[in-house]
Amino acid sequence: MSNKEQAFDDSQDSLTAIDYINKQEELEREARTLMPFDPNECTYELGELRQQVYACLTCSKLNDNQPIGVCYSCSIQCHSKHELVELFTKRSFLCDCGTTRMAKTPNGACNLRRADRNSVGSSSGLGSRSSSHVELPAEDIPSNSNVYNQNFHGNFCGCKQPYDPANETGNMLQCYFGYVCGEDWFHDRCIMGLQPDAQSKKQLYAVVQGTENEASHAEEISSGDDESDEEDYSGTTDKLKYFPRLKLFDEFICWQCVSKFHDIFVQLDQKIPGVIMEKLPRYTGVGSDEEWKKLKEKEDEPKVKRTKIEGEHNITDVGQYSIFLCKHFRRKLTENIPKLDHESRLYQFFQNHSYLYEEDPVYKPPEDPSEDTWSTTSSNPDMSALDVIQNLPRDQAIEGIQAYNTIKAKLRDFFKPFAEQGKIVTEDEVKSFFGEMTAKDKSN
């Protein structure tokens, strides 16, 4: 083998320190996109917010199965070793961490609000409960306005099943209104009322490619809207047949909430047309999507049976159905609600539920300004940080980040002389460095 060939072969097992550091910074940026926020402030003292909520099943079991939800920061600082279920956003929610709902949780005081601030943890912001500190009970006052549903026990949808991302097929949608269901999440097939067995579930979904007849919906609802809002039909997507395309509507309201306010939504469709894109009937026990289609066609036929509401409107008795709200529905509601009769039930409804059309922002914790807060590494520098973190349980991912933060300074010190001189770092030198680190850990 020539010297040139040998040098090329050696380069396959080597990299410059600058390359390694640049690659590491790229991995850290990817990790920060997964958990970008500063986890050092509990939202309890900020009051009721629409915010990310995590159900703590561990604390729930310790407290007589009482549902318990915690904020983003507490899910990391106080419950990282607990069994958590991510619920995404809930409205008007006050963090339960450290409140009397957790009275039976040992050392249940919130790490971020307790008097001893040193228990928060390292400068990286990723702390954990320390047995060296005095244990404090959970004694803060919980909110009386928090709304709890089956999600806080890990179950979702009308089928009341736990969410299993490994085996799940299709899409799940969160009810935008949430008055009855508690902002639950629903399978698209359950919204239609299809109840397949395990073998036929996948048969309900078809890969849709290219333009379909459903594109007519896009033309109908995008009139006057930006082109960017129209559905992109150029790709492929896993889709439940006869279910509205996800990009064709803004929000979904489940059949449970619609049934509670059936007359209100009928009046909405009459008084402010163009807000409701589609009413999707729900037929429980239908054996196939084709049977559902036949029943849908029958449902669309003129009805004989009518019901009088407020002595003013004839409303068709259509049974259970869900509603899909059009693009820019908020703008249409904002423009038209002031024009309604202020004594009408429809106007009063929107005054009582103004979040349905007014700004309803989701609280986001401050972004973490620290370079060192989120870091991850692998012996294989080509492995994506997201590949590492997303495949780990949340507690293990956090522990992995904590472990790396403890050696990051030493790793940079090791690479500094190589970077300053532009020298090559060989695989053997890197292995030697980590070998010495391991030996020191075992000796301590």
Helices and strands as residue ranges (DSSP letters): H 3-11, E 14-16, H 17-34, G 43-46, E 49-56, H 57-62, E 69-70, H 72-77, E 84-93, G 100-102, G 117-120, G 150-153, E 155-156, E 161-162, E 172-174, E 185-187, H 188-192, G 201-204, E 205-209, H 215-221, G 227-229, E 236-240, G 246-248, E 251-253, H 255-260, H 262-271, E 276-281, H 289-299, E 306-309, E 313-316, E 321-325, H 329-336, G 337-339, H 345-352, G 354-356, H 385-390, H 394-421, E 424-426, H 427-443
